[in-house]
Amino acid sequence: MFEIICGNDFSFGGGTFTCTFYCRTETDAFPDAAWTDVAATVLDWWADALLAVANRERAGFRLLFEDGPFRIDGVKTGERAALSFCRWGGDFSSARTLFTAEVPFAELLEAVRKAALRLCSALFLAGYGEDARRARAISARLERVQL
């Protein structure tokens, strides 16, 4: 199981916003269940990374967080994705794996797509139409993927 939690507790500043944003597997939350981040930016990056490997048999990818030393390193092999949830120190190449998971690649794509749609709805309801349109565009890019 892989799920993205994206809250509607928006904090705006400097032309962007943060909100609760983290991943959940069957056993863990990453980075943690109270993490906040620049959700629209992160989801856009993740969509790019996943789209780049979607039609490849075997490929590595990296899902970065904006606010903090956290990332998910992945390897897509066929229809599966092996994920390493990492914290890195001062040197980007020196990451420590906190835990791992394996999920269907399609589930990972769907989690990003659904998170972008939930973000779109929450932004629209909060009166942030332009930001909502950007979140919807992220979801739309992923809807076109055929595995």
N, C-alpha and C positions, 0 to 999 in steps of 0.2 A: 504494500500500500504506500502510495505517495500522494500527499495532499499539500496544497499551499493555502495557508490561512492569510487572508488579506482583510484587515479591519476597515471600519469606516470612521476611525478616530483621527481624522485628518488634522495635521498641524502644518499650516502654510507659512512660508517665509522665503524670501529671496527668489520668488518666481517659481518655486516648486513646493512639493508637500511630502511629508512622511506620514506613515500610518503603521499600525501593527502589521508585521509581515514576517512570516516564518514558514518553514516546511515541517510536515509531520509524517513520520513513518509509523509502522505498527508499534514501535517501541520507544521512539525518541522524537523530540522537537529540536529543530535546528534553525538558527543558532540557539534560540531558547524561546519559550512560549510568551515572552514579554518583548521580543525583539521588534524594533521599529526600523523602517528603512524607506528609501525613495522607491516605492513600489512600482510606479510606472516605468521608471528607468530600468530597474532590475528585470521586470517582466519583458521589456523590449530587448534587453541584452540576452535573456534566456531564450526568447523566441528566435533570435538570430543564431545563437549557438546550436539550438536543436534543429532548426531548418537546414543548417549547413551540413548536418550529418544524417538527416532523416532517410535519405535514399541510398546510403552507403551500407555495405555489409558489415564492415568493422571500422570504427573511427572513435577517436577520443574527443571529448568536449569538456568545457569548463563553464560552470554557472557561478558568476560572481555576485557578491552582495556589494552595495555601494558604501554603506556605513559600517565599516569594521573589517577585521581580518578574517573573514569567513568566505568559503567557497565550497562548491560541490564539484569534484572531479568525476567525470563519467567516461565509461567505455561502452559504446554500443556494439553489440555483437548479434547480428541477425535481428531478431525481434526483442531482445533483452537489453537492459541497461544496468551495468554494475556501477553503483554510486559510492564514492568516498566523501564523507562529510568532514571537511578540513578546517583547521584554524592555522593561519600562518603568522609567523613572527615578523621581525624587521625585514627579512629577505623573503620575497615572494616565492622563491623556489624552495624554501624550507618549511613545508607545511607538515602539520601533524594530523593524522587521521584520527578523528574522534570516534566514529563508527561507520559501518558500511551497510548497504542495502542493495538488493537487486529487484528490479521491477520491469514490467513490460515497457518497452520504449513508447508505445502508444499511450500508456497510462501517464507517462511523464509529459508528453505533448498535451494530453487532455487536461492535466492538472494546470499547466500554464495557461491554456486557452480558457478554462473555467475561471481561474483567478482573475484574468484580464476582464472577463465578462462581469464578474462580481464587482470588480473595481469600477468598471464603467457604470454600472447601476448605482453604486454608492455615491460616486462623484456626481452623477446626474441628479440624484435625489437631494444632494447637498448644494445644488445650484452651480456646479462647476462644469458647464457644458463642454467647453473646449478640452479640458482634461479628460472628460468622459469620452469624447470622440477619439482622442489619442489612444485610450485604453481599448476602445472597440476596434480600432485599426490593428492592434496587436493580436486580438482574438481572431479577427478576420484573416490575417496572414496564416494562422495555424489551421483554420478551417479548410484551407485549400490543399493541405498535405494529404497525399495518398501513399500509404505505406505498402 
